[in-house]
Amino acid sequence: MESYPRYAPAVYVNPTRDMIIKRPHPHVSPSGLVSIPYLHNWIYPSSNLVDLVLHLSSAFSRDPPLYSQRRPNPNPNPSPSPSPNPSINSSMTSTYGQHPPPPGPRVAATAAAAGYPPSPYGRVQHPQHSQARPTSTDDAAEVYKRNAMNKLVEMVHGDIIGMRKAREVEMEGMFSAQAVLRRREEEINKGLKEMQDEKEGLEQQLQVVLMNADVLDSWIRDNEGKIKNLGKKNNNVDVDEAIHCVDVLSKQVLDSTAADLAIEDVVYSLDKAVQDGVVPFDQYLRNVRLLSREQFFHRATASKVKEAQMQAQVANMAARISHFVS
């Protein structure tokens, strides 16, 4: 039983004092060890003790491994006693019919040999004591008991199989529902995470927009009076003079970006003109080549100036942090 249930258990027949093991028996050794095909073909987890008991019951019902042994007669020479009632004598004779009483002449001869005259009353009936062994009535009771136990085991086994199948079906349904719920849980968690990430991104964008709005509002408040005064002094307001850059780098970025966009508009107009046949194709190519070269220089200048502005901002932030730390 050390390796049970992965390996078959060891089954023994344990006879009582009044029983002995049948020899030879196809499934039981003299030591009581049981060997049936179900034990040899034991496969875990399909094999179980309920099926094992059912197979043992079936095998032993066909060929019982035990039988009762005869007990010694405790009183082998009972004293003879006459039977006064013939009905009692006949009843006892029918009860112990397996051992009929000896004939009368043998009794008479025994009496004569012992030196006694023969009995004038003829043959005397003596009750016979049968040995203690199972009778046909006991065998029928044992068979009935064994059949009842087999039937009960079969019924219990059938109920267990039915219950097990029903529980297996229920468990399969629960496992399927659990798999669906887990899949839905993963989808919900994934969607929730995406919405949280989107919310955080929108909050960051909102903070940037609010900061830009505050900057624009403060600039408008600071320059609103200047614009009004400039309009009162001169009705012909120069648009380029209306906006002043903070520093030289910002003015350079503004000029380069304006030139880049202006060249883009000129190239678009040339495309329309060559499509309409207003400008010759060779002149179009020459002008586009010149404009593209100039646009490249403006874009390169704007990119370098933006990098310089970024480095200046980083240096300014580092200086502020060191000032606060100190």
C-alpha positions in Angstrom: 0.0 0.0 0.0 3.0 2.3 0.0 2.7 3.1 -3.6 -1.1 3.2 -3.7 -3.0 4.7 -5.6 -0.5 4.9 -8.5 0.1 1.1 -8.2 -2.3 -1.7 -7.3 -2.9 -2.3 -3.6 -2.1 -5.7 -1.9 -5.2 -7.7 -1.1 -5.2 -10.6 1.3 -7.8 -13.2 2.4 -7.8 -13.5 6.2 -9.6 -16.7 7.2 -11.1 -17.1 10.7 -10.3 -19.9 13.1 -13.0 -22.1 11.6 -12.1 -21.5 8.0 -9.2 -22.5 5.7 -8.1 -21.3 2.3 -9.0 -23.5 -0.6 -6.0 -25.2 -2.2 -5.4 -24.8 -5.0 -7.3 -21.6 -5.9 -6.7 -19.8 -9.1 -6.8 -16.3 -7.5 -5.6 -16.9 -3.9 -2.2 -18.1 -2.8 -1.8 -20.3 0.3 -0.6 -17.2 2.2 -3.8 -15.4 1.4 -2.5 -13.0 -1.3 -5.2 -12.3 -3.9 -4.2 -12.0 -7.6 -6.9 -11.1 -10.1 -6.7 -9.6 -13.6 -8.0 -6.2 -12.4 -5.0 -5.9 -10.0 -2.6 -6.8 -12.8 -4.2 -4.2 -15.1 -4.3 -1.5 -12.5 -4.1 2.0 -14.2 -4.2 5.2 -12.2 -6.5 7.1 -12.0 -9.1 5.1 -13.8 -8.8 2.1 -11.4 -10.3 2.5 -7.9 -11.3 0.5 -4.9 -15.0 0.4 -5.7 -14.3 -1.4 -9.0 -11.8 -3.6 -7.3 -14.4 -4.7 -4.7 -16.8 -5.4 -7.5 -14.3 -7.6 -9.4 -13.4 -9.4 -6.2 -17.0 -10.1 -5.4 -17.6 -11.4 -8.9 -14.5 -13.7 -8.9 -15.1 -15.1 -5.4 -18.8 -15.6 -6.0 -17.9 -18.0 -8.8 -15.1 -19.7 -6.8 -15.1 -19.0 -3.1 -11.6 -19.0 -1.6 -12.6 -20.2 1.9 -14.5 -23.1 3.3 -15.3 -24.2 6.9 -13.3 -27.0 8.4 -14.9 -29.8 10.5 -14.8 -29.3 14.2 -13.9 -32.4 16.4 -16.8 -34.0 18.2 -16.6 -32.9 21.9 -18.5 -36.1 23.0 -17.7 -39.0 20.7 -19.4 -41.7 22.8 -22.7 -40.3 24.1 -24.6 -42.5 26.6 -27.6 -44.2 25.0 -30.9 -43.0 26.1 -34.2 -44.6 25.0 -36.6 -42.5 23.0 -40.0 -42.7 24.7 -41.8 -40.8 22.0 -41.8 -42.1 18.4 -42.6 -38.7 17.1 -39.4 -37.3 18.7 -37.5 -40.2 17.3 -38.8 -39.6 13.8 -38.0 -35.9 14.1 -34.5 -36.5 15.2 -34.1 -39.0 12.5 -35.2 -36.5 9.9 -33.0 -33.9 11.4 -29.9 -36.1 11.4 -30.8 -37.8 8.2 -27.3 -37.6 6.9 -26.2 -40.2 9.6 -28.8 -43.0 9.9 -28.7 -45.2 13.0 -27.2 -48.6 12.7 -29.5 -51.6 12.2 -31.0 -53.6 15.0 -29.1 -56.8 14.7 -25.8 -54.9 15.1 -27.1 -53.6 18.4 -28.2 -57.0 19.5 -24.9 -58.5 18.6 -23.1 -55.8 20.5 -25.2 -56.5 23.5 -24.6 -60.2 23.3 -21.0 -59.7 22.9 -21.0 -57.6 26.1 -22.7 -60.4 28.0 -26.1 -59.0 28.1 -29.3 -60.7 26.8 -31.0 -59.2 23.9 -33.5 -56.5 24.7 -37.2 -57.8 24.7 -38.3 -54.4 23.3 -36.5 -54.8 20.1 -34.3 -52.2 18.6 -33.5 -49.2 20.7 -33.2 -45.8 18.9 -30.3 -43.6 20.0 -29.9 -39.9 19.0 -27.0 -39.4 16.7 -24.8 -36.4 17.2 -23.7 -34.9 13.9 -20.4 -33.2 13.6 -20.2 -29.4 13.4 -20.1 -28.6 9.7 -22.1 -26.4 7.4 -25.4 -27.9 6.3 -27.4 -27.2 3.2 -29.5 -24.6 5.2 -26.3 -22.8 6.2 -25.0 -22.9 2.6 -28.3 -21.4 1.3 -28.1 -18.6 3.9 -24.5 -17.9 3.0 -25.3 -17.9 -0.7 -28.3 -15.6 -0.1 -26.1 -13.3 2.0 -23.4 -13.3 -0.6 -25.8 -12.5 -3.4 -27.4 -9.8 -1.4 -24.0 -8.2 -0.7 -23.1 -8.5 -4.4 -26.3 -6.9 -5.4 -25.8 -4.1 -2.8 -22.2 -3.5 -4.1 -23.5 -3.4 -7.7 -26.2 -0.9 -6.7 -23.7 1.3 -4.8 -21.2 1.0 -7.6 -23.9 2.1 -10.1 -25.0 5.0 -8.0 -21.3 6.1 -7.5 -20.7 5.9 -11.3 -23.8 7.9 -12.0 -23.0 10.5 -9.4 -19.4 10.7 -10.7 -20.5 11.2 -14.3 -23.0 13.9 -13.2 -20.3 15.6 -11.1 -17.9 15.4 -14.0 -20.4 17.0 -16.3 -21.0 19.8 -13.7 -17.2 20.3 -13.3 -16.7 20.5 -17.1 -19.4 23.2 -17.2 -17.8 25.0 -14.3 -14.4 24.8 -15.9 -15.8 26.2 -19.2 -17.5 29.0 -17.4 -14.4 29.7 -15.5 -12.3 29.9 -18.7 -14.8 32.3 -20.2 -14.8 34.5 -17.1 -11.0 34.5 -17.0 -10.9 35.6 -20.7 -13.4 38.3 -20.1 -11.5 39.4 -17.0 -8.3 39.7 -19.1 -10.1 41.7 -21.7 -11.7 44.0 -19.1 -8.3 44.6 -17.4 -6.7 45.3 -20.8 -9.4 47.8 -21.7 -9.3 49.4 -18.3 -5.5 49.8 -18.5 -5.8 51.3 -22.0 -8.4 53.8 -20.8 -6.3 54.7 -17.8 -3.3 55.3 -20.0 -5.4 57.4 -22.4 -6.8 59.4 -19.4 -3.2 60.1 -18.2 -2.2 61.2 -21.7 -5.2 63.5 -22.0 -4.5 65.0 -18.5 -0.9 65.7 -19.6 -2.1 67.3 -22.8 -4.7 69.4 -20.8 -2.0 70.6 -18.5 0.2 71.7 -21.5 -2.8 73.4 -23.2 -3.7 75.2 -19.9 -0.1 76.4 -19.5 0.0 77.7 -23.1 -3.3 79.4 -22.5 -2.0 81.1 -19.4 1.1 82.2 -21.3 -1.0 83.7 -24.1 -3.3 85.4 -21.7 -0.4 87.0 -19.9 1.1 88.1 -23.2 -2.1 89.6 -24.4 -2.5 91.5 -21.1 1.0 92.8 -21.3 0.8 93.9 -25.0 -2.8 95.0 -25.3 -2.1 98.5 -24.3 0.9 98.7 -26.7 -1.1 97.6 -29.6 -3.8 100.2 -28.9 -1.3 103.0 -28.6 0.4 101.9 -31.8 -2.9 101.9 -33.7 -3.7 105.4 -32.4 -0.3 106.8 -33.5 -0.2 105.2 -36.9 -3.1 103.7 -38.8 -0.7 101.8 -41.2 0.5 99.2 -38.7 3.4 97.0 -39.9 2.5 93.4 -39.1 6.1 92.4 -38.7 6.6 95.1 -36.1 3.5 94.0 -34.1 5.2 90.9 -32.7 8.6 91.2 -31.1 10.6 88.0 -30.3 12.0 87.4 -26.9 15.6 86.9 -28.0 17.8 86.6 -31.1 17.3 82.8 -31.4 13.6 83.1 -31.4 13.7 85.8 -34.1 15.9 83.6 -36.2 13.6 80.7 -35.9 10.6 82.9 -36.8 12.4 84.2 -39.9 13.5 80.8 -41.1 10.1 79.3 -40.6 8.4 82.1 -42.4 10.8 81.8 -45.3 10.3 78.0 -45.4 6.5 78.4 -45.6 6.7 81.1 -48.2 8.9 79.0 -50.4 6.3 76.2 -50.0 3.6 78.4 -51.2 5.7 79.5 -54.2 6.4 75.9 -55.2 2.6 75.1 -55.0 1.8 78.1 -57.2 4.5 77.0 -59.8 2.9 73.5 -59.8 -0.5 75.0 -60.6 1.1 77.2 -63.3 2.9 74.4 -65.1 -0.3 72.3 -65.0 -2.2 75.1 -66.6 0.6 75.6 -69.2 1.4 79.2 -68.1 5.1 78.4 -67.2 7.3 76.3 -69.5 8.4 73.0 -68.0 12.2 73.7 -68.1 11.7 77.1 -66.4 9.6 75.3 -63.8 12.3 72.8 -63.1 14.9 75.5 -62.8 12.9 77.6 -60.4 11.9 74.6 -58.3 15.6 73.6 -58.0 16.6 77.1 -56.8 13.7 77.4 -54.3 14.3 73.9 -52.9 17.9 74.7 -52.2 17.0 77.9 -50.4 14.2 76.1 -48.5 16.7 73.4 -47.4 19.0 76.1 -45.9 16.1 77.7 -44.1 15.0 74.4 -42.6 18.5 73.5 -41.5 18.9 76.9 -39.9 15.6 76.5 -38.0 16.6 73.0 -36.8 20.0 74.1 -35.5 18.4 77.1 -33.7 15.8 74.9 -32.0 18.6 72.6 -30.7 20.4 75.7 -29.4 17.2 76.8 -27.7 16.7 73.4 -26.1 20.2 73.4 -24.7 19.7 76.9 -23.3 16.5 75.8 -21.6 18.1 72.8 -20.1 21.0 74.9 -18.8 18.5 77.4 -17.4 16.5 74.6 -15.6 19.7 73.2 -14.2 20.7 76.6 -12.8 17.3 77.0 -11.2 17.4 73.6 -9.6 20.9 74.2 -8.2 19.7 77.6 -6.9 16.8 75.9 -5.1 18.9 73.1 -3.7 21.5 75.5 -2.4 
